[in-house]
């Protein structure tokens, strides 16, 4: 075998090795991209579920707060209707205290 044919064979072997390595790298990159895409999808699904849960809990808390506010309003209205003088005196006393605190800040 001549030197030229040996060199040609070695060049061909090197080209084949580079082609094979390139194909392997492309396959690994594709596999990694698929894995990352799956993880991103899974993370997005978890985040969506968490946001849905938080939204539902927020609505429940808001409903409880609204209900408690309505209950307080009903209680105060009933107390004012049953004892209007006491309610008026409490309002005056509260105004006096707020005014005293406000004046003390100045």
C-alpha positions in Angstrom: 0.0 0.0 0.0 1.4 3.4 -0.9 1.7 6.3 1.4 -1.0 8.2 -0.6 -3.5 5.5 -0.1 -2.6 5.2 3.6 -3.1 8.9 4.1 -6.4 8.8 2.1 -7.6 5.9 4.4 -6.6 7.8 7.5 -8.4 10.9 6.3 -11.5 8.9 5.5 -11.3 7.2 8.9 -11.0 10.7 10.6 -14.0 12.0 8.6 -16.0 8.9 9.6 -15.1 9.4 13.2 -16.1 13.1 13.1 -19.4 12.3 11.4 -20.1 9.6 14.0 -19.2 11.9 16.9 -21.3 14.7 15.4 -24.3 12.3 15.1 -23.8 11.2 18.7 -23.6 14.7 19.9 -26.8 15.7 18.0 -28.6 12.7 19.4 -27.5 13.6 23.0 -28.5 17.2 22.5 -31.9 16.2 21.2 -32.4 13.9 24.2 -31.3 16.6 26.6 -33.7 19.1 24.9 -36.6 16.6 25.2 -35.7 16.1 28.9 -35.6 19.8 29.6 -38.9 20.3 27.7 -40.5 17.6 29.8 -39.3 19.2 33.0 -40.5 22.6 31.9 -43.9 21.2 31.1 -44.0 19.4 34.5 -43.0 22.6 36.3 -45.6 24.7 34.5 -48.3 22.1 35.4 -47.3 22.3 39.1 -47.2 26.1 39.0 -50.7 26.1 37.4 -52.0 23.8 40.0 -50.5 25.8 42.8 -52.0 29.1 41.4 -55.4 27.4 41.1 -55.2 26.3 44.8 -54.1 29.7 45.9 -56.9 31.3 44.0 -59.5 29.0 45.5 -58.1 29.6 49.0 -58.1 33.4 48.4 -61.8 33.3 47.4 -62.7 31.2 50.5 -60.8 33.6 52.8 -62.5 36.6 51.1 -65.9 35.0 51.5 -65.2 34.3 55.2 -64.1 37.9 55.7 -67.2 39.3 53.9 -69.4 37.0 56.0 -67.6 38.2 59.2 -68.0 41.8 58.2 -71.7 41.3 57.5 -72.1 39.6 60.9 -70.3 42.5 62.7 -72.4 45.0 60.8 -75.6 43.2 61.9 -74.4 43.0 65.5 -73.5 46.7 65.6 -76.8 47.7 64.0 -78.7 45.6 66.5 -76.8 47.1 69.4 -77.4 50.7 68.2 -81.1 50.0 67.7 -81.5 48.4 71.2 -79.3 51.0 73.0 -79.1 54.2 71.0 -77.9 56.4 73.9 -75.1 54.0 74.8 -74.0 53.8 71.2 -74.0 57.6 70.9 -71.9 58.0 74.1 -69.5 55.4 72.8 -69.2 57.2 69.5 -68.5 60.5 71.4 -65.9 58.8 73.7 -64.2 57.3 70.7 -64.1 60.6 68.9 -62.7 62.2 72.0 -59.9 59.6 72.2 -59.0 59.9 68.6 -58.9 63.6 68.9 -56.7 63.4 71.9 -54.3 61.1 70.2 -54.2 63.2 67.1 -53.5 66.3 69.2 -50.7 64.5 71.0 -49.0 63.8 67.7 -48.8 67.4 66.7 
